[in-house]
Amino acid sequence: MVGINFPAGGFRVSADMEVLDVFGDPIAGLFAVGDCVGGVSPAIGLGGVKITAALTLGRHAGQIAASRG
């Protein structure tokens, strides 16, 4: 199986985890968390680092999305 274990880069997001377009404006209804977000996991390979960001930021993004529902 061929793949990438440690991606670098990702989407730019706002403080509410909304994906930003090339102009820096949020894309309505599109959120990103975990490894999809650029610059969140600079300590590649440390156990628990990646799942912590995904859980914490996922909860935050979920609350924001639900409040806008």
Secondary structure, DSSP 8 states (H G I E B T S, - for coil): ----SS----B-B-TT-EEE-TTS-EEEEEE--GGGBTTS--STT-TTHHHHHHHHHHHHHHHHHHHH-
